[in-house]
């Protein structure tokens, strides 16, 4: 009986996780397929003036459709389930902690802000930098597309070096934004060191609960671990990171 129970314990989470991943991936694929079809119908309903004024080539329409649908598919298949899972884990962790050892949980509750605030700040900075990087990448992309579409003219006027210089100059701002993005991520990851301070405080206060209130040391250690891990569920790379969804293209007016 015990052997069967021990064998079912690791098998059950595996089946649940597999079903969750399959359902969310299937839902994302169906939604993205429907969006592609509706996007294409919306484009075909446009007048000829739309293609003359807004769309330079057929590849731009294909790129816009693919980019937007991939963003939606990635959000539904990965970011939304990660967000739901981590928020649920955060709420469940602190509910269990309050039920088992409410004294330590109540005293440690303000320290959750030290775990959450850096993640939220990083999410806001990351979203702003990603939006600005996309806008900056549009400039070198336009230069490259113009050069490739009129490559004979560029070659006849011996403008290869001039075009390459313009392309490199347009990428300079993107490089600076990438460095700022890396710095923000490094600061957010470095802020994980605050977990050691929280652990130290929990151990100190937990030792007093063991000595003066008769609580078990194993319970204090388990609740301390739940407090730290539950707070980490809503910071960098988890729930907060799942809220940072990739930038949209500028073709949203086509759907409308």
KAVENZI-V582238 format. One record per residue. N is the residue number from 1. RES is the residue in three letters. PHI is phi in whole degrees, -180 to 180 (999 if undefined). BURIAL is I if it has 16 or more other C-alpha atoms within 10 Angstrom, else O. D_LAST is the distance of its C-alpha to the last C-alpha in Angstrom with 1 decimal. Layout:
n=<N;N>
res=<RES;RES>
phi=<PHI;PHI>
burial=<BURIAL;BURIAL>
d_last=<D_LAST;D_LAST>
//
This chain:
n=<1;2;3;4;5;6;7;8;9;10;11;12;13;14;15;16;17;18;19;20;21;22;23;24;25;26;27;28;29;30;31;32;33;34;35;36;37;38;39;40;41;42;43;44;45;46;47;48;49;50;51;52;53;54;55;56;57;58;59;60;61;62;63;64;65;66;67;68;69;70;71;72;73;74;75;76;77;78;79;80;81;82;83;84;85;86;87;88;89;90;91;92;93;94;95;96;97;98;99;100;101;102;103;104;105;106;107;108;109;110;111;112;113;114;115;116;117;118;119;120;121;122;123;124;125;126;127;128;129;130;131;132;133;134;135;136;137;138;139;140;141;142;143;144;145;146;147;148;149;150;151;152;153;154;155;156;157;158;159;160;161;162;163;164;165;166;167;168;169;170;171;172;173;174;175;176;177;178;179;180;181;182;183;184;185;186;187;188;189;190;191;192;193;194;195;196;197;198;199;200;201;202;203;204;205;206;207;208;209;210;211;212;213;214;215;216;217;218;219;220;221;222;223;224;225;226;227;228;229;230;231;232;233;234;235;236;237;238;239;240;241;242;243;244;245;246;247;248;249;250;251;252;253;254;255;256>
res=<UNK;UNK;UNK;UNK;UNK;UNK;UNK;UNK;UNK;UNK;UNK;UNK;UNK;UNK;UNK;UNK;UNK;UNK;UNK;UNK;UNK;UNK;UNK;UNK;UNK;UNK;UNK;UNK;UNK;UNK;UNK;UNK;UNK;UNK;UNK;UNK;UNK;UNK;UNK;UNK;UNK;UNK;UNK;UNK;UNK;UNK;UNK;UNK;UNK;UNK;UNK;UNK;UNK;UNK;UNK;UNK;UNK;UNK;UNK;UNK;UNK;UNK;UNK;UNK;UNK;UNK;UNK;UNK;UNK;UNK;UNK;UNK;UNK;UNK;UNK;UNK;UNK;UNK;UNK;UNK;UNK;UNK;UNK;UNK;UNK;UNK;UNK;UNK;UNK;UNK;UNK;UNK;UNK;UNK;UNK;UNK;UNK;UNK;UNK;UNK;UNK;UNK;UNK;UNK;UNK;UNK;UNK;UNK;UNK;UNK;UNK;UNK;UNK;UNK;UNK;UNK;UNK;UNK;UNK;UNK;UNK;UNK;UNK;UNK;UNK;UNK;UNK;UNK;UNK;UNK;UNK;UNK;UNK;UNK;UNK;UNK;UNK;UNK;UNK;UNK;UNK;UNK;UNK;UNK;UNK;UNK;UNK;UNK;UNK;UNK;UNK;UNK;UNK;UNK;UNK;UNK;UNK;UNK;UNK;UNK;UNK;UNK;UNK;UNK;UNK;UNK;UNK;UNK;UNK;UNK;UNK;UNK;UNK;UNK;UNK;UNK;UNK;UNK;UNK;UNK;UNK;UNK;UNK;UNK;UNK;UNK;UNK;UNK;UNK;UNK;UNK;UNK;UNK;UNK;UNK;UNK;UNK;UNK;UNK;UNK;UNK;UNK;UNK;UNK;UNK;UNK;UNK;UNK;UNK;UNK;UNK;UNK;UNK;UNK;UNK;UNK;UNK;UNK;UNK;UNK;UNK;UNK;UNK;UNK;UNK;UNK;UNK;UNK;UNK;UNK;UNK;UNK;UNK;UNK;UNK;UNK;UNK;UNK;UNK;UNK;UNK;UNK;UNK;UNK;UNK;UNK;UNK;UNK;UNK;UNK;UNK;UNK;UNK;UNK;UNK;UNK>
phi=<999;-66;-66;-66;-65;-67;-75;-78;-60;-77;-74;-64;-61;-63;-66;-65;-65;-64;-65;-63;-63;-65;-65;-67;-66;-64;-63;-63;-66;-66;-66;-67;-66;-64;-66;-61;-65;-67;-64;-64;-64;-66;-67;-70;-79;-71;-75;-65;-62;-62;-71;-75;-97;-110;-116;-83;-155;-67;-63;-67;-65;-63;-65;-64;-64;-65;-63;-66;-70;-67;-64;-65;-64;-65;-66;-76;-87;-129;-72;-64;-64;-64;-63;-63;-64;-72;-66;-64;-65;-63;-65;-67;-62;-75;-66;-66;-63;-66;-71;-90;-149;-72;-63;-65;-66;-67;-69;-86;-60;-62;-70;-63;-62;-67;-91;-89;-58;-60;-67;-67;-64;-64;-63;-67;-65;-64;-66;-65;-68;-64;-66;-68;-65;-66;-64;-72;-68;-67;-68;-64;-65;-67;-64;-65;-66;-64;-68;-72;-72;-123;-65;-67;-66;-62;-68;-68;-94;51;-107;-65;-67;-64;-65;-64;-66;-63;-65;-66;-65;-68;-85;-62;-65;-65;-64;-63;-66;-64;-65;-65;-64;-65;-64;-63;-67;-63;-64;-66;-68;-64;-69;-63;-62;-67;-63;-67;-65;-66;-60;-62;-65;-63;-66;-64;-70;-64;-65;-68;-66;-69;-75;-109;-122;78;-77;-80;-63;-64;-66;-63;-64;-64;-68;-62;-66;-65;-63;-69;-68;-66;-68;-70;-69;-113;-119;-54;82;-115;-66;-68;-64;-74;-79;-84;-101;-57;-70;-92;-83;-95;-104;-66;-68;-66;-64;-68>
burial=<O;O;O;O;O;O;O;O;O;O;O;O;O;O;O;O;O;O;O;O;O;O;O;I;I;O;O;I;I;O;O;I;O;O;I;I;O;O;I;I;O;O;I;O;O;O;O;O;O;O;O;O;O;O;O;O;O;O;O;O;I;O;O;I;I;O;I;I;I;I;I;I;I;I;I;I;I;O;I;I;I;I;I;O;O;I;I;O;I;I;O;O;I;I;O;O;I;I;O;O;I;O;O;I;I;O;O;I;O;O;I;I;O;I;I;I;I;I;I;I;O;I;I;O;I;I;I;O;I;I;O;O;I;O;O;I;O;O;I;I;O;O;I;I;O;O;I;O;O;O;O;O;O;I;O;O;O;O;O;O;O;O;I;O;O;O;I;O;O;I;I;O;O;I;O;O;I;O;O;O;I;O;O;I;I;O;O;I;I;O;O;I;O;O;I;O;O;I;I;O;I;I;I;O;O;I;I;O;I;O;O;O;O;O;O;O;O;O;O;I;I;O;I;I;I;I;I;I;I;I;I;I;I;I;I;I;I;I;I;I;I;I;I;I;I;I;I;O;O;O;I;O;O;I;O;O>
d_last=<61.1;60.3;59.6;57.1;55.4;55.3;53.8;51.0;50.0;48.4;47.1;45.1;42.8;42.3;41.2;38.9;37.2;36.9;35.2;32.8;31.8;31.5;29.3;26.9;26.7;26.3;23.4;21.7;22.2;20.9;17.7;17.2;18.1;15.7;12.8;14.3;14.5;10.9;9.8;12.5;11.7;8.2;10.3;13.0;11.2;10.8;13.9;16.7;16.3;13.2;15.7;18.4;16.8;14.6;16.0;19.7;20.5;19.6;20.6;17.9;15.2;17.5;18.1;14.5;14.1;17.5;17.3;14.3;15.7;19.1;18.3;17.0;20.1;22.4;21.3;21.8;24.9;26.7;25.5;24.7;28.1;30.0;28.7;29.7;33.0;34.0;33.2;35.1;37.9;38.1;38.4;40.9;43.0;43.6;44.2;46.9;48.3;48.7;50.3;52.8;53.7;52.1;54.4;53.2;49.6;49.7;51.4;49.1;45.9;45.4;45.6;42.2;40.6;42.2;40.4;37.0;36.6;36.9;34.2;31.7;32.6;32.2;28.8;27.6;29.3;28.1;24.4;24.9;27.0;24.6;21.7;24.3;25.6;22.3;22.0;25.6;25.4;22.9;25.8;28.4;25.9;25.2;29.0;29.7;27.2;28.6;32.1;31.6;29.9;32.9;35.6;38.2;37.9;38.1;41.1;42.8;42.7;43.8;40.8;40.5;41.9;39.9;36.6;37.7;38.7;35.3;33.6;36.0;35.6;31.8;32.4;34.8;32.3;30.7;34.2;34.9;31.7;32.8;36.2;34.9;32.8;36.0;38.0;35.7;35.8;39.6;40.1;38.0;40.1;43.3;42.6;43.3;47.0;46.7;47.0;50.6;51.3;49.7;51.9;54.9;54.4;53.9;57.0;59.0;58.0;58.2;61.8;62.8;61.4;63.4;66.6;66.5;64.4;65.3;61.9;61.8;61.0;58.9;56.7;56.3;55.3;52.8;51.2;51.1;49.3;46.8;46.1;45.4;43.5;41.3;40.4;39.6;37.0;34.6;35.1;34.6;33.4;33.0;30.8;29.9;29.3;26.9;24.6;24.1;21.1;20.5;18.3;14.7;13.9;12.2;9.6;6.9;5.1;5.4;3.8;0.0>
//
